[in-house]
Amino acid sequence: MTAPTHDVIVEPDAEHLARAAAEALVARLAAAQALRGSASVVLTGGGMGIAVLEHVAALAAEPARERVDWTAVDFWWGDERFVPAADDERNEKAARRALLDRVNAPAERVHAMPASDGEFAEPEDAAAWYAAELAAAASDGRAVPRLDLLLLGMGPEGHVASIFPESPAVQDERTVVAVRDCPKPPPTRISLGFTAINSAEEVWLLVAGGAKAPAVAQAMSGADAVQLPAAGVHGARATRWLLDAAAASELPRRTG
């Protein structure tokens, strides 16, 4: 098997980064559909993740742009806040407003993580259900379906999805885990584990801001994933860091 590739793209600022990531995302999904007729993407929340989706929606409205059949895209989530469905903290709610409702994504293609006021009162049960949904969509007895692209943000301390430094989720080998006592509110969440994240064909980390520059540099220099979870993620075929200039400011300068 070919070793996964790793590349870095730096844009001048967060706005340019969101636009460039959106254009690349549309191209990636279109390419997957050209090969297999469908595509799959794992969404992330946060300011940058939602900004990218807003740009994707704008691109979808431009007739001259490369086309994605949005009825043939499966949407999954890397993590979710275990709060009521109507809560503005929900990544799903923000993603629907930014993109899914605007492209009329079919309900059966939108695989949202459970809310706290739904069928499951405990995040552990909700996580187990989502793991079962992933397995049911997979083939050949795999635990996770083909995921063409998985988007991640990163916190200034290096967390990805809802996997925080030195938390139980760092060493949990399940595909989906419940997260309690999260150091960042809200405290209760559901998250894909490294097992699921690293099964994706491509993993893109979207990072903006100088406050995150030290963690970016540490993650890319081989930091321990227990202390800095972003260092532990990679795509099966490619890992891409999409950064603004501030987030890239502590990386070694390239020559040539």
ZAKELO-320148 format. One record per atom (N, C-alpha, C, O): x, y, z. Coordinates in pm, whole numbers, plus 50000, padded with zeros to 5 digits. Layout:
XYZ/...
END
This chain:
500854988150000/500005000050000/500885012550000/501905013050069/500485022649922/501225035049916/501095042550048/500005043250104/502175047950098/502135055450223/501285067950205/501345074350100/500505071550306/499695083650297/500565095850274/501635097250333/500085104850188/500795117250164/500355127750264/499285126850324/501205137750280/500965148150378/501345161350313/502475162950266/500395170850308/500745183450247/500175195050327/499265193450408/500745206750302/500385218850374/500025229650273/500775232150178/498895235950294/498465247150210/498265259150302/497555258250402/498885270350268/498795282350350/498135293450269/498575296750158/497085299250325/496395310650264/496645323150348/496985322150466/496485334950289/496845347250360/496075349550490/496635354450588/494785346050491/493965348650609/492805338850613/492665330350524/491975339950717/490905330250737/489875330550625/489355320050587/489585342250572/488595343250464/489095336250338/488355328650275/490335338650300/490905331650184/490975316650210/490765308650119/491275312850333/491355298750367/490005291950350/489915281150291/488945298150402/487605292250390/487205290650245/486635280350206/487495300650164/487135300050021/487925288949951/487355281149875/489225288349974/490055278249909/489645264249952/489605255149869/489355262450079/488935249250128/487605245250066/487405233550032/486695254750050/485405251749988/485565247349844/484945237749800/486415254449771/486645250749631/487265236849621/486895228849535/488225233949709/488855220749708/487865209849748/487905198849693/486985212849843/485985203049887/485035199549774/484735187849751/484555209649703/483655207249590/484345198649485/483745189349431/485595201749455/486335193949356/486515179449402/486415170149322/486785177649531/487005164049583/485725155849575/485765144149536/484595161649612/483325154349606/482935151349462/482435140549432/483145161049373/482835158849232/483675147549174/483175139449095/484945147049213/485825136349164/485365122849215/485365113049141/484965122149342/484485109449397/483225104949325/483075093049296/482335114149295/481095110549224/481395106249081/480725097349029/482375112149018/482735108148883/483225093748879/483025086648781/483875089448988/484395075848995/483345065649038/483275054648982/482515069249138/481625059449199/480155063249199/479305055249238/479845075249154/478445079349149/477955085849277/476895092049277/478695084549385/478315090649512/479575095049585/480695091949543/479375102249695/480515107149772/480095107849918/478905107449951/481085108950005/480795110150148/481765119850212/482935120350175/481255127550308/482085137350376/481705137550523/480525136350559/482705139150608/482485140650752/482685155350787/483755160850763/481665161550842/481685175850868/482235178951007/482235170551096/482705191151020/483175196251149/482435209151180/481905215651090/482405212751307/481775225151347/482815236151364/483855235951298/482535245651451/483475256551474/483355267251368/482725265251264/483955278651395/483855289951303/484385287051166/483735290451067/485545280751156/486125277951025/485345267250951/485105268450831/484945256751023/484195246050957/482905251050896/482555247150785/482175259550968/480915264750917/481165275050807/480385275850711/482225283150818/482555292650712/482815285450580/482415290250474/483495274050587/483745266150465/482425261650404/482245262650283/481495256850486/480205252350433/479435263850371/478745261850271/479515275650428/478835287250370/479405290450232/478665293950140/480715289150218/481325291450087/480945280449989/480755283049870/480835268150037/480405257149950/478995259949896/478735258049778/478115264549983/476745267749941/476755278749835/475995278149739/477615288849853/477715299449754/478225294149620/477735298149514/479205285249626/479715279249503/478645270849433/478565270749310/477835264049512/476785255649454/475765263749377/475095258649287/475655276549411/474695285249343/475265291449216/474545298149142/476565289349190/477195295149072/477135284948958/477775274448966/476375287748852/476155277748745/477405273348671/477445262248618/478415281948667/479625278348593/480565269448672/481555264648618/480265267248798/481155259648885/481045244648861/480045239648808/482095237648901/482075222948899/480895218148982/480635223249091/480175208448929/478915204648990/479055192449079/479755182849047/478365193049192/478215181649281/476745178249286/475895187049301/476425165449274/475055160949291/474815159349440/475195149249498/474185169149502/474025169149647/473045158549695/472975155749815/472285152649603/471405141649643/472185128649657/471645118649705/473455128749616/474285116749621/475525118949706/476585113449678/475385126949811/476455129049908/475955124850045/474895129350090/476715116250112/476395112650249/477165121950343/478365123750330/476425127750438/477005136850535/477045130150672/476015125950724/478245129350730/478435124350865/479045135550949/479365146150897/479205133051078/479815143051165/480975136951243/480945125351283/482005145351264/483145140851342/482885141451491/483425133351568/482055150951533/481665151651672/480415160151685/480015167151592/479795159351801/478575166951825/478425169851973/478855161952058/477835181152003/477525184652142/476255177452182/475255178052111/476275170652295/475105162952340/474165172452414/474105172652537/473455180152334/472515190252382/471205188252305/471175180552209/470115195152344/468845193652271/468975197352123/469825205352085/468125191452041/468195193051896/468095207551852/468705211351752/467345215751924/467155229551885/468245238851936/468245250751905/469165233652014/470205241952076/471165247251969/471595239751880/471485260051977/472405265951881/473815260351890/474625262651800/474125253051997/475435246752011/475605234751918/476725230051897/474505229651863/474575217651779/475335220451649/474995229851576/476345212451621/477035213351492/476065210551377/476145216751272/475165201151399/474185197851295/473345209951258/473135212651140/472885217251356/472035228851330/472775239251247/472215244751152/474015241851283/474815251651208/475075246851066/475035254850972/475335233851048/475615228450915/474375228850827/474465231550707/473235226150885/471995226850807/471745241050757/471385243250642/471965250650845/471735264650808/472735269250702/472385276450609/473995265050718/475055269650628/475005263050491/475285269550390/474655250050485/474775242750359/473625233050332/472995233850227/473345224050425/472475212650393/471085216850348/470555211450251/470495226550417/469165231150377/469225238750245/468255238750169/470325245150219/470465253450098/470665245149972/470365249749862/471165232849988/471335224049871/470315212649872/470405203349793/469355213549964/468285203349974/468845189249988/468425180149917/469775187550079/470335174250105/469235164850152/468505168250245/469095153150090/468035143850130/468195139150274/469315136850320/467105137750343/467145133950485/467885120950507/468605119450606/467715111350415/468355098350433/469865098950413/470565089350446/470375109950360/471815111550340/472485119250454/473705120250459/471685124750543/472215132950652/472225124550780/471185121750838/473405120550821/473575111250933/473985119051057/475165119451094/473025125151121/473315133551238/473505125051362/472895114451376/474365129651450/474525123251581/473325126851669/472785137851657/472905117751757/471715120151838/471835132351928/472915135951974/470675138551953/470585149752047/470195144452184/469715133252197/470415152652287/470155148252424/468675146752455/468315139852550/467805153252376/466375152052400/465715142252303/464495142752282/466505133652245/465975123652153/465785110152220/465375109352335/466095099752146/465855086152192/466755082052308/466385073452388/467945088152316/468935083552413/469195094052520/469505105552490/469055089952644/469285099152756/470755100152792/471185110052851/471525089852757/472945089552793/473815090352669/473505084052567/474905097852675/475775099052557/476405085852516/476695083852398/476635076952611/477205063852577/476275055952484/476725049552390/474975056552511/474015049652426/473925056352289/473815049552186/473985069652288/473965076852161/475195073652077/475095072051955/476355072552142/477595069252071/477535055152014/477965052851901/476995045852091/476865032052041/475935031451922/476195024051826/474865039151926/473925039551812/474625044951688/474445039451579/475415055551703/476075061251586/477115051751530/477305050951409/477795044551618/478745034451572/478035023751489/478565019051389/476825019951532/476045010051459/475605015551323/475565008151225/475285028551318/474905034651191/476075034551093/475885031750974/477255037551142/478445037051056/478655022951003/478915020950884/478555013151092/478784999151052/477734994550952/478044987150859/476484998950971/475414994850881/475615000450740/475174994550642/476275012050732/476525018150601/477775012550534/478025015350417/478555004850608/479794999250554/479524986150482/478424980550487/480544981250414/480444968650342/481534959150390/482494963350454/481364946650358/482374936450388/482714935650537/483844932650574/481714938350622/481924936950764/482804947550827/483234945950941/483074958150756/483904968850812/483104976750915/481874976550914/483814983751003/483154991551108/482775005551061/481945012151123/483385009950950/483155023550901/483015022950750/483785015850684/482055030250692/481925030350546/483065038250482/483865044450552/483135038050352/484115046450283/483785061050311/482665065550288/484765068250360/484635082650386/485635089750296/486835089250321/485145096150193/486045102450097/486845113750159/488025115550129/486205121250247/486845133050303/486335135350445/485135134750470/487245138050536/486895140950674/487525154250714/488735155850707/486695163650754/487145176950792/487315177850943/486495172551019/488365184350987/488615186451129/489055200751154/489795206551075/488585206451264/489205218351317/490225214151421/490425202251445/490875223851481/491825220751589/491795232051690/491805243751654/491765228551818/491815238451923/493235242851951/494185236251907/493415253852023/494765258752051/495615249252135/496835250152135/494955239952207/495705229852283/495865217052205/496415207252256/495395216952078/495605205551990/494475195451986/494675184651931/493305198552040/492215188752033/491625188551893/491625198651823/491115176851852/490395175251726/489115167651756/489055159551849/488065170351675/486745165151705/486485168451853/486625180051892/486115158551935/486035161052080/487015152052154/486725146852262/488175150152092/489265142752154/490255153052211/490965159752136/490275154152343/491095164252409/492365157952467/492395145952494/493405166052486/494665160852541/494465153152672/493765157652763/495095141552677/495125133152797/493725129252846/493535126352965/492765129052756/491415124652792/491255109852760/492045104352683/490245103152817/490045088952787/489855086152638/490225075552590/489285095752565/489015093552422/490295091652342/490275085352236/491415096952391/492685095852318/493075081252299/493635077652195/492805072952398/493225059052391/492055049352372/492225037252386/490895054652341/489715046352319/489715041352174/489775049452081/489655028352155/489755022652021/488405020851952/488345015851840/487325024852017/486015023851954/485875034451845/486545044751848/484995031851748/484815041351639/484125054151685/484405064951633/483235052951782/482525064551835/482545063851987/482325053252045/482815075052050/482945075152195/482105086352256/481885096752193/481645084152378/481015094652457/482105102352530/483075096552578/481935115452538/482905123952605/482185131352717/481235138752692/482635129352838/482085136452954/483165145553013/484355143552991/482705155353088/483625164553156/484615170853059/485795172553089/484105174352942/484945180752841/485465194152896/484695201652956/486745197252876/487285209852928/486745222352858/486935233552906/486085220352745/485485231452671/483975229452669/483525218652632/483185239452708/481735237452710/481165236152569/481715241552473/480045228852557/479355221252661/480155208652699/480905203452616/479985203652820/480875193252872/480605179152823/481465170452835/479415176752767/479065163252725/478925162852574/478205170952515/479615153352511/479685152952365/479735138552315/479865129052392/479635137252185/479865124652115/480935127252011/480915137751946/481855118151993/482955120451900/483355107751828/483325096851886/483725109051702/484445098151637/485775096351712/486375106051759/486215084051722/487525081151778/488575080751668/488245081651549/489825079451707/490895078651608/490665067351508/491025068751391/490075056351553/489855044851464/489015048851344/489325045051231/487955056351368/487095060851258/487725072151180/487705072151057/488285081851251/488885093451182/489965088951084/490005093650970/490825080051128/491965076151046/491605065850939/492465061750861/490345061850934/489895053150825/489485061150702/489335055450594/489305074250716/488895082550603/489985082850496/491175082250526/489545083650372/490525084250262/491415096650276/492635095650264/490805107950301/491555120250320/491075127150446/489875127650473/492005132450523/491695140550640/492265154450615/493445156050585/491405164550628/491835178450613/491675185450746/490595185150805/492715191850794/492665199650915/492625214350878/493535219550813/491565221150918/491335235150885/491655243551007/490945242851108/492715251551000/493185258451120/493545272951086/494305275550993/492975282151163/493255296351144/493555302851278/493015298951382/494435312851274/494695320851392/496035318151457/496465306651468/496695328751500/498005327551560/498015320051691/499045314351729/496885319851763/496835312751891/497045297751874/497425290751968/496795292851751/496935278651725/498275274951662/498555263151639/499085285051632/500365282551564/501285273051640/501865264151578/501445274351772/502325264851842/501845250451829/502655241451808/500535248151842/500025234451831/500185228951691/500465217151674/499995237451590/500215233051451/501645228251434/501885217451381/502595236251479/504005232751464/504345219951540/505095211551490/503805218551660/504085206551739/503475194151675/504115183651670/502235195451627/501575183951566/502315179151443/502425167051419/502825188551364/503495184851240/504945180651262/505615176151169/505425182051385/506795177751413/506815164651492/507855160651544/505655158051500/505615144751560/505355144451708/505875135751777/504555153751759/504205153751901/503445141151938/502875134451852/503435138052066/502685126552117/501195129452109/500745139952156/500435120452050/499005122452032/498255123052164/497185129052170/498775117052268/498115117752398/498115132052449/497115136752503/499235139052431/499335152952474/498755162652371/498285173452406/498785158652243/498325167552136/497605159052031/498235154451936/496305156852049/495575147451963/495685150151813/495635140651735/495835162651771/495955165351627/497135158051564/497115155251444/498145154851644/499295147551592/498955133051560/499725126251492/497815128251609/497455114251590/496485111651477/496045100251460/496145121851399/495175119651291/495875119451155/496835126851132/495375111051069/495905110250933/494895103250844/494125094850891/494885106650718/494015099850624/494675087250573/495895085850577/493845077850525/494385065450470/495225068050347/496185060850320/494865078450270/495605081750149/496265095450154/497315097550093/495685104750226/496265118150229/495835125450355/494735123550407/496745133850403/496485142650517/496865156650472/497995159050428/495925165750484/496165179350436/495925189350549/494865189250613/496905197750572/496765208850665/496465221350584/497285225650503/495295227250606/494915239550538/494935250650643/494115250750735/495875259750629/496185269650733/496105283750678/496305286150559/495815293250766/496065307050728/497485310550772/498125302950843/497955322150729/499355325750754/499665326350903/500765322850946/498695330850982/498925331851126/499115318051188/500015316151270/498275308451151/498385294951206/499665288151161/500185279351231/500175292051045/501405285950992/502665293251036/503765289650994/502525303451120/503645312451147/504805306151222/505915311451219/504595294751289/505695288451361/506235276051291/507065268851346/505775273651169/506335262651090/507675266951032/507895278851008/508585257451009/509855260850946/509595267150809/508715262750735/510355277250775/510175283850646/510715274950536/511775268750548/509935274550428/510375266550313/511345274650230/511285286850223/512245267350165/513195273750074/513035267649936/512545256549920/513455275149839/513405270149702/512095272749636/511905269149520/
END
